Amino acid sequence: MARSGLAQGANKGHITEQRERAARPSRSKGKLGKRTALCREIAREVAGLSPYERRILDMIKTGGSSADKRVYKYAKRRLGSHKRAIAKREDIKAVNSKMRAKQAGA
């Protein structure tokens, strides 16, 4: 917030220029790197889906109106947290759409 140069008030204090701080290394924690992404992609390609992921994929395929909720609840029981369950659901949906696109193209 800009200082007013006055001794009292909400913006009290000497007028100074705000400097841009250098980004701290801790800010990039958790960001997916190129190498890690490549390794994970190769592992998924070689190993395929785990049994519970195949079951999630089957739930998505058979679908229905409440498929998303059922998939979420199943994934949450397996993975233990809300965030992980939602991420896994979106991941398997992406796998499904990629498979469908591959079938349509071939």
TARA-V369401 format. One record per backbone hydrogen bond with DSSP energy under -0.5 kcal/mol. CO is the residue of the C=O (numbers start at 1). NH is the residue of the N-H. Records with the same first field share a line. If there is no record, write none. Layout:
CO = NH  NH
//
This chain:
6 = 13
9 = 12
11 = 4  5
13 = 5
24 = 27
25 = 28
26 = 29
28 = 31
33 = 37
34 = 38
35 = 39
36 = 40
37 = 41
38 = 42
39 = 43
40 = 44
41 = 45
42 = 46
43 = 47
44 = 48
50 = 54
51 = 55
52 = 56
53 = 57
54 = 58
55 = 59
56 = 60
57 = 61
58 = 62
59 = 63
64 = 67
66 = 70
67 = 71
68 = 72
69 = 73
70 = 74
71 = 75
72 = 76
73 = 77
74 = 78
75 = 79
76 = 80
81 = 85
82 = 86
83 = 87
84 = 88
85 = 89
86 = 90
87 = 91
88 = 92
89 = 93
90 = 94
91 = 95
92 = 96
93 = 97
94 = 98
95 = 99
96 = 100
97 = 101
98 = 102
99 = 103
100 = 104
101 = 105
102 = 106
//
